Amino acid sequence: MSESETELEPCRHCGTETTQRAEGIPYCSMDCIGARRRELEQETIECPYPDCDWSTNYSPDKGLSRAIAYHKAEQHREEHRSQLAEANPTGGNQ
């Protein structure tokens, strides 16, 4: 292989084999570059309860995305509260 030839590598976003590079990183299209950038700009809300792997991502610069994520997080917290209430119907008063 000559120095001008580039090896096939999977696109960082979609995994399609490509010889194209963006700043040395394999991306097969501008769509993949944009999608990857949006993914990296996302923030994540994770459940603080042990052994719960629930999470949701949102774009912090988009109010609707943030509002939806916070709503989903509140709904998830309610699920944990309901489960705790079912497990301890007396509310902890003994």
N, C-alpha and C positions, 0 to 999 in steps of 0.2 A: 504494500500500500504506500502510495507517495504521500508526502507531507501535505499536499493540497486536498487529499481525500480525508473525509471525516467518517469515523466509525458510526454505525447505527447504534443508537442508545434509546431507551424508552423516554418518551416525553414526560417531563416532570409532573404534568397535570393529568393526562389521559392514558399514558402508557404506550401509545403508538410508537413503533420504532421510527426514528427520524435521524437525519444527518444535520438538520437545522439546529442552530444554536442562538441563544439570546444571552449575550454577555458570558458565553462559555457554557451555558446551561441548556440542555436539550429541551426544546419546545417545538411542536409540530406546526403551530399556527398562532396568529395574534389572538385568536379566541382563547386558546389555552393559556397564553401569557396573561391575558386579562382575568380569566377565571382563577388562575393561581394567585394573582395579586389580590383579588377579592377574598380568597380563602385566607391568605396570610393576614389580611387586615381585619378579619373577623375576631371577635372576642367570644369567650365561652363562659357560660354559667354552669357550674357543676354542683351536684347535690352534695351537701356536707355530711350526710348520714353515712356511717361506715357500711361497707359492703354494698353500696348503691352506686351503679355506674351511669346513672341518668345525667345527661348534659344537653345543652342546647347552644347553638351558635347564633350570633347576631352581628350586624354591622353597626358599630358604635356611632357612626356619623349619620345614620338614618333613623329618625325618630320612630317610625312605624316598626321597623325591624326590632329596635330596642324594646318598644312597648310590648310587642308580641312575645319576645323572649322573657321579659319580666312576668307577663301574664302566665306563660307556660310554667315558669319557675314557681309562681305562687300556687298554681293548680297542683304541681308535683308536691310541694310542701303540704298542701291539704291532704293529699293521698297518704303521706307519712303520718300526719296527725290523726287521720281516720284509723289507720292501722294500729297506732299506739292506743287510741281510745278503745278499739275492739279488744286489744290484748290486755288492757287494764281498765275494765268497765267501771270500777269504783273511783277512778280518777286519782288513785294513789292515796286516798284517805282511808286510814285503818283505825 
